[in-house]
Amino acid sequence: MHVPLLDLKAQYRTIKDRVLEVTQQVFESQYFILGPQVEALEKKIAGYCQTGHAVGVSSGTDALVLSLMAAGIGPGDRVISTPYTFFATTGAIARVGATPVFVDIDPDTYNLSADKLNAAVAAMSEDDLKSVKAIVPVHLYGQCADMDPILDVAAIHGWVVIEDAAQAIGAEYKGRRAGSMGDYGCFSFFPSKNLGAFGDGGIVTAGDPQVNERLKILRVHGAKPKYIHKVVGGNFRLDALQAAIVAVKLDYLDGWTTARQNNAARYRKMFASAGLTDRVHPPVEKENRHIYNQFVIRVDTGRDDLRADLGEQGIGTEVYYPVPMHLQECFAGLGCQAGDYPVSEQAANQTLALPIYPELTESQQAYVVEKIDAFFNR
């Protein structure tokens, strides 16, 4: 049996007619960048994410860069975030000239640890603490970080809060949607995301209308009106074609999320029935809405051998992420060493993402669990 990590062709078959209809409308309009399709998506996303405003941008990475720029973050500033994330989080901080400051993760959720954040703040010198201007918590794998204590610390010190919600559209924390709790919420429409475009794209949510206006100006090279530039921005514009497609897919998102949640629950039952719970540790789901952008298991030993074996059996898997940010060569200048953030390093060595996409069948899941069981009991 073949079980891919993700099957976008299966998803496309369910929405093909509507997608072709809206893309044809874009072709007929010949309006390809920003415009009515982007404005319609912005309103739709703002409503879905429970925020006042949203600004469509060219990618999830650019959503982060644009938010940092809009917040005035630059050289000499320090920005707190997690070392266990996709490169874009830390890369965006570096691209605006700021210095990343890492705080280790919670071992259950893989999100930035509020306890470790408080400890890190307590250990900072007065000068270092003054140089911190923002914090970027990441809602990894579809589950929100523990935001209340993070927001409390940020409020005490006057930090800007930029939620990296690239993997978490529709996720909730105590009834609040991802992207609605901080000053900025950054989302990705990369094709493999729960809400993916047919290319690249992203969006930034914001509650403050003045922040929203600044984002819109910076998105078009800092121009307002056209050709008049009081600030330097960038080309962060969203294509109309991608906006039209994402707007269609948003209508299906909650149904897809339910299917992912059902698949996650079925995995847990199957692992328990197979007697694998001492070998395979499924995601820890807090009392919030987890949307399962990924279903990431942890195995104490043999992760790489397990992955290789599953690959030979036709099962797609992925390691998110094999090298934490503090150990990436391009950030060697930060002076971090192996052992500095042990929980992140352990996660990098032990975690493995299994197929969880909405169209995954029960028989495919049973096959995945069967082959994992065979690996550990050979």
C-alpha positions, 0 to 999 in steps of 0.5 A: 500500500502507498500512503503519502505524507500528503495527498493534494490531488485527492483534495483537489478532486473535491473542489475542482469545479469551484476552483476552475470557476474562480480562476477563470474569473481571474483570467477574464478580469486580467487583474492579477495582483491585489485587487478585489479578489485579495480584498475579499479574501482579507475580509473573509480571513479577518472574520474567520480568525476573529480579527479586525483586519487582514493584509494579504501578502506574498508568503508566510515568510514575508508575513513575518518580515512585514510584521517585524518591519511594521513594528519598527524592529531593526538593528540593535533590537532583540527578538525572543522566539523558539529554536524549534521552528521552521527557518522562516521564523528566525530568518525573518528576525535576522533579515530585518537586522535584529538579533534572535534570542531563543527560549526552549520549548515545552516538551509536550506541545513543542511550543515556546515554554512560558516557564522557560520564558520567565526564567530567561527574562529573570536571568537577563541583564537590565541592558539586554532586557531593554533591547528586547522589543518583540516576541514571536511565539510559534503555534507549531503543528497546529496547536497554539502556544500557551499565550496568556503568560506570554502576553502577560510578560510582553505587556509588562515589558512593552514587547510587540507580540507577533504570532507565527501562526503559519501552521495554525489557522483556525486553532484556538487557545481558550476560545481565541483564534490563532492570530487574534491574540498578539499585535500581529498574526502571520499565516502561510498559504504554502500548498502543504498547509491546512489552507494552502494556495496553488503557489505561495501566499500568506496573510497578516492579521491585526486588530489595530486599524493603524497597524493594518494601514501601515502593513498595507503601505509597507506591502507596496514598497512603502508607497501612499499614494502611488509613487510617493514614498515616506518609508521604505517597504517591500514587494509583499503583494498577494496574487489575485489568483492565489487569493481566489483559490484560498477563498474557495478552500476556506469554505471547506477548512472546518470540515477538513479540520474535523477530518484531521482531528478524527484521524488523530483520534483514530491513530491514538486508538490504533496505537493503544490497541497495538500496545505501542504506547510505550514506544510511540508517543502521540501528540499531547493535545491541550484543552484547546482546538488543535487543527493538526497541521501535522501529526507528530509522534515521538519515539525514544530511540531509533527514529531515523531507522523507523523512518527509513523502514516506513519509507521502504513500505511506501509510507511518507513521513517527515522530520520537522525539524532535524536541526534546531535554529541555534545549531544552524551554521548561519546563526553560529555568530549567536554563540550558541552550542549543543546542549543550550536548548536540550528540549528542542534538541531532543525533539529534533532527534526523536520526532516524526510526522505521520500522514494526517491529511483529511482524505486519509482512509482508515485502512491506510492508517491501519497500514501505517500502525501495522508497519510501525508495530512490525518495526518495533516487534521484529 
